[in-house]
Amino acid sequence: MANNYKNSKVDLTTTNATVLYTAPAATTAIVKSMLVSEDSGNADTITVTITNAATAVFSLFKVKAVAANTTVELLTQPLVVMESEILKVTAATANRLHVTTSYLEVTNG
């Protein structure tokens, strides 16, 4: 098994669901941190979902408030993302939020 520490970052320039991370084949990820930064001087909200391998969508954070000019840590405990699962983030307003996630990928086999 190989262990690799990584991060993914997105600038939410639209109000569409944006892929933050997809767990590769034969890999389990342990997400340690998910930071959301508001940089426009206006409060906003974010929605975070996880899609499983069967394409079912589960809400992790639904319309979570982010105050103007602040950074919010969304996770209080690690989040396990299994093979082929997808983390997506959606901003209520375009061009206000940046999202960074840090995780450990554990490759099986």
GUKE-163173 format. One record per residue: residue in three letters; residue number from 1; x, y, z of N, C-alpha, C in turn. Coordinates in Angstrom, 2 decimals, always signed. Example, Ala and Ser with C-alpha at 12.3 -4.5 7.8 and 13.67 -1.06 7.14 Angstrom:
BEGIN
+-----+-----+---------+---------+---------+---------+----------+---------+---------+---------+---------+
: res :   n :  n.east : n.north :    n.up : ca.east : ca.north :   ca.up :  c.east : c.north :    c.up :
+-----+-----+---------+---------+---------+---------+----------+---------+---------+---------+---------+
: ALA :   1 :  +13.19 :   -5.69 :   +7.80 :  +12.30 :    -4.50 :   +7.80 :  +13.20 :   -3.30 :   +7.80 :
: SER :   2 :  +12.85 :   -2.25 :   +7.08 :  +13.67 :    -1.06 :   +7.14 :  +12.90 :   +0.03 :   +7.87 :
+-----+-----+---------+---------+---------+---------+----------+---------+---------+---------+---------+
***
This chain:
BEGIN
+-----+-----+---------+---------+---------+---------+----------+---------+---------+---------+---------+
: res :   n :  n.east : n.north :    n.up : ca.east : ca.north :   ca.up :  c.east : c.north :    c.up :
+-----+-----+---------+---------+---------+---------+----------+---------+---------+---------+---------+
: MET :   1 :   +0.84 :   -1.19 :   +0.00 :   +0.00 :    +0.00 :   +0.00 :   +0.89 :   +1.24 :   +0.00 :
: ALA :   2 :   +0.55 :   +2.18 :   -0.88 :   +1.26 :    +3.45 :   -0.93 :   +0.40 :   +4.52 :   -0.29 :
: ASN :   3 :   +1.03 :   +5.39 :   +0.49 :   +0.35 :    +6.52 :   +1.12 :   +0.90 :   +7.81 :   +0.53 :
: ASN :   4 :   +0.01 :   +8.68 :   +0.03 :   +0.43 :    +9.94 :   -0.55 :   -0.43 :  +11.08 :   -0.01 :
: TYR :   5 :   +0.22 :  +12.10 :   +0.56 :   -0.49 :   +13.29 :   +1.01 :   -0.65 :  +14.24 :   -0.17 :
: LYS :   6 :   -1.86 :  +14.74 :   -0.35 :   -2.15 :   +15.61 :   -1.49 :   -3.16 :  +16.68 :   -1.09 :
: ASN :   7 :   -3.38 :  +17.64 :   -2.01 :   -4.46 :   +18.60 :   -1.83 :   -5.07 :  +18.92 :   -3.19 :
: SER :   8 :   -6.29 :  +19.42 :   -3.16 :   -7.00 :   +19.86 :   -4.36 :   -7.58 :  +21.23 :   -4.07 :
: LYS :   9 :   -7.59 :  +22.08 :   -5.11 :   -8.07 :   +23.44 :   -4.94 :   -8.97 :  +23.83 :   -6.11 :
: VAL :  10 :  -10.04 :  +24.56 :   -5.82 :  -10.90 :   +25.10 :   -6.87 :  -11.32 :  +26.52 :   -6.54 :
: ASP :  11 :  -11.44 :  +27.33 :   -7.57 :  -11.99 :   +28.68 :   -7.50 :  -13.39 :  +28.57 :   -8.08 :
: LEU :  12 :  -14.40 :  +28.82 :   -7.29 :  -15.78 :   +28.63 :   -7.76 :  -16.23 :  +29.85 :   -8.57 :
: THR :  13 :  -15.96 :  +29.78 :   -9.87 :  -16.25 :   +30.88 :  -10.80 :  -17.66 :  +30.82 :  -11.38 :
: THR :  14 :  -18.39 :  +29.74 :  -11.06 :  -19.78 :   +29.60 :  -11.50 :  -20.61 :  +29.11 :  -10.32 :
: THR :  15 :  -21.90 :  +28.98 :  -10.56 :  -22.79 :   +28.42 :   -9.54 :  -23.13 :  +26.97 :   -9.86 :
: ASN :  16 :  -22.38 :  +26.36 :  -10.76 :  -22.56 :   +24.95 :  -11.09 :  -21.82 :  +24.08 :  -10.07 :
: ALA :  17 :  -22.25 :  +22.85 :   -9.90 :  -21.51 :   +21.91 :   -9.06 :  -20.16 :  +21.68 :   -9.71 :
: THR :  18 :  -19.10 :  +21.82 :   -8.91 :  -17.72 :   +21.72 :   -9.40 :  -17.02 :  +20.58 :   -8.68 :
: VAL :  19 :  -16.36 :  +19.72 :   -9.44 :  -15.64 :   +18.60 :   -8.83 :  -14.42 :  +19.12 :   -8.08 :
: LEU :  20 :  -14.35 :  +18.79 :   -6.81 :  -13.21 :   +19.12 :   -5.97 :  -12.22 :  +17.96 :   -5.95 :
: TYR :  21 :  -12.73 :  +16.74 :   -5.89 :  -11.86 :   +15.57 :   -5.80 :  -12.62 :  +14.32 :   -6.23 :
: THR :  22 :  -11.93 :  +13.44 :   -6.95 :  -12.45 :   +12.13 :   -7.29 :  -11.43 :  +11.09 :   -6.84 :
: ALA :  23 :  -11.85 :  +10.13 :   -6.04 :  -10.94 :    +9.08 :   -5.58 :  -10.61 :   +8.15 :   -6.74 :
: PRO :  24 :   -9.32 :   +7.96 :   -7.03 :   -8.93 :    +7.08 :   -8.13 :   -9.28 :   +5.62 :   -7.85 :
: ALA :  25 :   -9.16 :   +4.81 :   -8.89 :   -9.38 :    +3.37 :   -8.76 :   -8.40 :   +2.77 :   -7.76 :
: ALA :  26 :   -8.86 :   +1.81 :   -7.02 :   -8.05 :    +1.09 :   -6.03 :   -7.46 :   +2.01 :   -4.97 :
: THR :  27 :   -8.19 :   +3.08 :   -4.64 :   -7.70 :    +4.08 :   -3.69 :   -8.80 :   +4.49 :   -2.73 :
: THR :  28 :   -8.43 :   +4.66 :   -1.47 :   -9.30 :    +5.25 :   -0.46 :   -8.61 :   +6.52 :   +0.01 :
: ALA :  29 :   -9.37 :   +7.60 :   +0.14 :   -8.80 :    +8.86 :   +0.60 :   -9.37 :   +9.21 :   +1.97 :
: ILE :  30 :   -8.51 :   +9.76 :   +2.81 :   -8.94 :   +10.27 :   +4.10 :   -8.77 :  +11.79 :   +4.03 :
: VAL :  31 :   -9.90 :  +12.48 :   +3.96 :   -9.89 :   +13.94 :   +3.86 :   -9.75 :  +14.50 :   +5.26 :
: LYS :  32 :   -8.69 :  +15.27 :   +5.49 :   -8.40 :   +15.83 :   +6.81 :   -8.92 :  +17.24 :   +6.98 :
: SER :  33 :   -9.00 :  +17.99 :   +5.87 :   -9.37 :   +19.40 :   +5.96 :  -10.10 :  +19.82 :   +4.70 :
: MET :  34 :  -11.10 :  +20.69 :   +4.88 :  -11.78 :   +21.31 :   +3.75 :  -12.01 :  +22.78 :   +4.11 :
: LEU :  35 :  -11.15 :  +23.63 :   +3.57 :  -11.22 :   +25.06 :   +3.85 :  -11.98 :  +25.79 :   +2.76 :
: VAL :  36 :  -12.84 :  +26.73 :   +3.17 :  -13.56 :   +27.58 :   +2.23 :  -13.22 :  +29.03 :   +2.57 :
: SER :  37 :  -12.74 :  +29.76 :   +1.58 :  -12.36 :   +31.15 :   +1.78 :  -13.24 :  +32.06 :   +0.93 :
: GLU :  38 :  -13.80 :  +33.09 :   +1.56 :  -14.60 :   +34.08 :   +0.85 :  -13.72 :  +35.30 :   +0.63 :
: ASP :  39 :  -13.52 :  +35.71 :   -0.62 :  -12.55 :   +36.78 :   -0.90 :  -13.13 :  +38.01 :   -1.60 :
: SER :  40 :  -14.46 :  +38.12 :   -1.67 :  -15.05 :   +39.25 :   -2.38 :  -15.58 :  +40.34 :   -1.45 :
: GLY :  41 :  -15.59 :  +40.06 :   -0.14 :  -16.15 :   +41.02 :   +0.80 :  -17.65 :  +40.89 :   +0.97 :
: ASN :  42 :  -18.21 :  +39.79 :   +0.46 :  -19.64 :   +39.54 :   +0.57 :  -19.88 :  +38.15 :   +1.14 :
: ALA :  43 :  -20.77 :  +38.03 :   +2.08 :  -21.11 :   +36.72 :   +2.64 :  -21.70 :  +35.85 :   +1.53 :
: ASP :  44 :  -21.52 :  +34.55 :   +1.66 :  -22.03 :   +33.63 :   +0.65 :  -22.34 :  +32.30 :   +1.33 :
: THR :  45 :  -22.80 :  +31.33 :   +0.54 :  -23.03 :   +29.98 :   +1.05 :  -22.43 :  +28.96 :   +0.09 :
: ILE :  46 :  -22.15 :  +27.78 :   +0.65 :  -21.59 :   +26.69 :   -0.14 :  -22.36 :  +25.42 :   +0.17 :
: THR :  47 :  -22.49 :  +24.58 :   -0.85 :  -23.07 :   +23.26 :   -0.70 :  -22.00 :  +22.25 :   -1.09 :
: VAL :  48 :  -21.85 :  +21.20 :   -0.28 :  -20.85 :   +20.15 :   -0.54 :  -21.58 :  +18.82 :   -0.60 :
: THR :  49 :  -21.31 :  +18.06 :   -1.66 :  -21.93 :   +16.74 :   -1.82 :  -20.85 :  +15.69 :   -2.10 :
: ILE :  50 :  -21.23 :  +14.43 :   -1.86 :  -20.40 :   +13.30 :   -2.26 :  -21.28 :  +12.37 :   -3.08 :
: THR :  51 :  -20.73 :  +11.95 :   -4.22 :  -21.43 :   +11.03 :   -5.11 :  -20.74 :   +9.69 :   -5.02 :
: ASN :  52 :  -21.51 :   +8.64 :   -4.76 :  -20.90 :    +7.32 :   -4.61 :  -20.74 :   +6.65 :   -5.98 :
: ALA :  53 :  -20.14 :   +5.47 :   -5.99 :  -19.87 :    +4.75 :   -7.23 :  -21.15 :   +4.39 :   -8.00 :
: ALA :  54 :  -22.27 :   +4.34 :   -7.30 :  -23.56 :    +4.04 :   -7.94 :  -24.27 :   +5.32 :   -8.40 :
: THR :  55 :  -23.60 :   +6.45 :   -8.34 :  -24.07 :    +7.78 :   -8.75 :  -25.15 :   +8.38 :   -7.85 :
: ALA :  56 :  -25.33 :   +7.84 :   -6.66 :  -26.25 :    +8.46 :   -5.69 :  -25.53 :   +9.64 :   -5.05 :
: VAL :  57 :  -26.24 :  +10.75 :   -4.89 :  -25.67 :   +11.99 :   -4.35 :  -26.12 :  +12.17 :   -2.91 :
: PHE :  58 :  -25.14 :  +12.46 :   -2.02 :  -25.41 :   +12.67 :   -0.60 :  -24.91 :  +14.05 :   -0.21 :
: SER :  59 :  -25.73 :  +14.78 :   +0.52 :  -25.36 :   +16.12 :   +0.96 :  -24.50 :  +16.05 :   +2.23 :
: LEU :  60 :  -23.35 :  +16.71 :   +2.20 :  -22.50 :   +16.83 :   +3.38 :  -22.74 :  +18.16 :   +4.09 :
: PHE :  61 :  -22.84 :  +19.22 :   +3.31 :  -23.16 :   +20.55 :   +3.83 :  -24.15 :  +21.17 :   +2.85 :
: LYS :  62 :  -25.28 :  +21.59 :   +3.36 :  -26.33 :   +22.17 :   +2.52 :  -26.46 :  +23.64 :   +2.86 :
: VAL :  63 :  -26.06 :  +24.50 :   +1.94 :  -26.16 :   +25.95 :   +2.08 :  -25.45 :  +26.40 :   +3.37 :
: LYS :  64 :  -24.20 :  +26.02 :   +3.51 :  -23.38 :   +26.39 :   +4.68 :  -22.91 :  +27.84 :   +4.52 :
: ALA :  65 :  -23.16 :  +28.65 :   +5.52 :  -22.80 :   +30.08 :   +5.46 :  -21.29 :  +30.28 :   +5.59 :
: VAL :  66 :  -20.79 :  +31.23 :   +4.79 :  -19.40 :   +31.68 :   +4.87 :  -19.44 :  +33.20 :   +4.92 :
: ALA :  67 :  -19.00 :  +33.76 :   +6.04 :  -19.05 :   +35.21 :   +6.23 :  -18.05 :  +35.90 :   +5.29 :
: ALA :  68 :  -18.28 :  +37.18 :   +5.06 :  -17.41 :   +37.98 :   +4.19 :  -15.98 :  +37.99 :   +4.71 :
: ASN :  69 :  -15.04 :  +37.83 :   +3.80 :  -13.60 :   +37.91 :   +4.09 :  -13.14 :  +36.95 :   +5.19 :
: THR :  70 :  -13.73 :  +35.77 :   +5.24 :  -13.34 :   +34.79 :   +6.26 :  -12.98 :  +33.46 :   +5.59 :
: THR :  71 :  -12.35 :  +32.61 :   +6.38 :  -12.07 :   +31.24 :   +5.97 :  -12.72 :  +30.32 :   +6.99 :
: VAL :  72 :  -13.40 :  +29.29 :   +6.51 :  -14.13 :   +28.35 :   +7.37 :  -13.58 :  +26.94 :   +7.14 :
: GLU :  73 :  -13.28 :  +26.24 :   +8.23 :  -12.93 :   +24.82 :   +8.15 :  -14.23 :  +24.04 :   +8.26 :
: LEU :  74 :  -14.58 :  +23.31 :   +7.22 :  -15.86 :   +22.60 :   +7.23 :  -15.83 :  +21.30 :   +8.03 :
: LEU :  75 :  -14.69 :  +20.63 :   +8.05 :  -14.62 :   +19.33 :   +8.70 :  -14.16 :  +19.43 :  +10.15 :
: THR :  76 :  -14.84 :  +18.68 :  +11.02 :  -14.39 :   +18.57 :  +12.41 :  -13.81 :  +17.18 :  +12.67 :
: GLN :  77 :  -14.06 :  +16.26 :  +11.75 :  -13.53 :   +14.90 :  +11.80 :  -13.12 :  +14.52 :  +10.38 :
: PRO :  78 :  -12.20 :  +13.57 :  +10.24 :  -11.83 :   +13.13 :   +8.89 :  -13.03 :  +12.53 :   +8.14 :
: LEU :  79 :  -12.96 :  +12.67 :   +6.82 :  -14.00 :   +12.14 :   +5.94 :  -13.36 :  +11.10 :   +5.03 :
: VAL :  80 :  -13.90 :   +9.90 :   +5.00 :  -13.38 :    +8.84 :   +4.14 :  -14.09 :   +8.90 :   +2.79 :
: VAL :  81 :  -13.30 :   +8.93 :   +1.73 :  -13.83 :    +8.93 :   +0.36 :  -13.33 :   +7.65 :   -0.30 :
: MET :  82 :  -14.27 :   +6.81 :   -0.69 :  -13.94 :    +5.49 :   -1.25 :  -13.67 :   +5.59 :   -2.75 :
: GLU :  83 :  -13.11 :   +4.52 :   -3.29 :  -12.80 :    +4.43 :   -4.72 :  -13.96 :   +4.92 :   -5.59 :
: SER :  84 :  -13.66 :   +5.82 :   -6.53 :  -14.61 :    +6.36 :   -7.51 :  -15.62 :   +7.35 :   -6.95 :
: GLU :  85 :  -15.59 :   +7.63 :   -5.66 :  -16.51 :    +8.63 :   -5.11 :  -16.01 :  +10.03 :   -5.47 :
: ILE :  86 :  -16.96 :  +10.97 :   -5.56 :  -16.65 :   +12.31 :   -6.05 :  -17.14 :  +13.36 :   -5.04 :
: LEU :  87 :  -16.25 :  +14.25 :   -4.63 :  -16.63 :   +15.41 :   -3.82 :  -16.89 :  +16.57 :   -4.76 :
: LYS :  88 :  -18.06 :  +17.20 :   -4.60 :  -18.41 :   +18.37 :   -5.41 :  -18.79 :  +19.53 :   -4.51 :
: VAL :  89 :  -18.48 :  +20.74 :   -4.97 :  -18.80 :   +21.95 :   -4.23 :  -19.56 :  +22.90 :   -5.14 :
: THR :  90 :  -20.53 :  +23.62 :   -4.55 :  -21.36 :   +24.54 :   -5.31 :  -21.49 :  +25.84 :   -4.53 :
: ALA :  91 :  -21.16 :  +26.95 :   -5.17 :  -21.31 :   +28.27 :   -4.55 :  -22.67 :  +28.85 :   -4.90 :
: ALA :  92 :  -23.23 :  +29.61 :   -3.98 :  -24.50 :   +30.29 :   -4.26 :  -24.29 :  +31.43 :   -5.26 :
: THR :  93 :  -23.11 :  +32.04 :   -5.20 :  -22.77 :   +33.16 :   -6.08 :  -21.40 :  +32.90 :   -6.69 :
: ALA :  94 :  -21.25 :  +33.16 :   -7.97 :  -19.97 :   +32.94 :   -8.64 :  -18.91 :  +33.95 :   -8.19 :
: ASN :  95 :  -17.66 :  +33.54 :   -8.29 :  -16.49 :   +34.40 :   -8.07 :  -16.34 :  +34.95 :   -6.65 :
: ARG :  96 :  -16.75 :  +34.18 :   -5.67 :  -16.59 :   +34.60 :   -4.28 :  -15.84 :  +33.61 :   -3.42 :
: LEU :  97 :  -15.90 :  +32.32 :   -3.76 :  -15.36 :   +31.30 :   -2.87 :  -14.22 :  +30.50 :   -3.51 :
: HIS :  98 :  -13.23 :  +30.19 :   -2.67 :  -12.15 :   +29.25 :   -3.01 :  -12.23 :  +28.10 :   -2.03 :
: VAL :  99 :  -11.98 :  +26.88 :   -2.52 :  -12.03 :   +25.71 :   -1.66 :  -10.72 :  +24.93 :   -1.80 :
: THR : 100 :  -10.17 :  +24.56 :   -0.66 :   -8.95 :   +23.73 :   -0.63 :   -9.21 :  +22.55 :   +0.29 :
: THR : 101 :   -8.87 :  +21.37 :   -0.19 :   -9.01 :   +20.18 :   +0.63 :   -7.67 :  +19.45 :   +0.70 :
: SER : 102 :   -7.35 :  +18.94 :   +1.88 :   -6.12 :   +18.16 :   +2.09 :   -6.51 :  +16.74 :   +2.46 :
: TYR : 103 :   -5.80 :  +15.77 :   +1.86 :   -6.20 :   +14.38 :   +2.07 :   -5.00 :  +13.45 :   +1.94 :
: LEU : 104 :   -5.19 :  +12.26 :   +2.47 :   -4.22 :   +11.18 :   +2.36 :   -4.84 :  +10.12 :   +1.46 :
: GLU : 105 :   -4.16 :   +9.81 :   +0.35 :   -4.60 :    +8.73 :   -0.51 :   -3.88 :   +7.45 :   -0.14 :
: VAL : 106 :   -4.66 :   +6.39 :   +0.09 :   -4.11 :    +5.07 :   +0.41 :   -4.43 :   +4.17 :   -0.77 :
: THR : 107 :   -3.41 :   +3.77 :   -1.50 :   -3.60 :    +2.91 :   -2.66 :   -3.60 :   +1.46 :   -2.22 :
: ASN : 108 :   -4.67 :   +0.76 :   -2.59 :   -4.84 :    -0.65 :   -2.21 :   -4.04 :   -1.54 :   -3.15 :
: GLY : 109 :   -3.45 :   -2.58 :   -2.60 :   -2.76 :    -3.56 :   -3.42 :   -1.34 :   -3.37 :   -3.45 :
+-----+-----+---------+---------+---------+---------+----------+---------+---------+---------+---------+
***
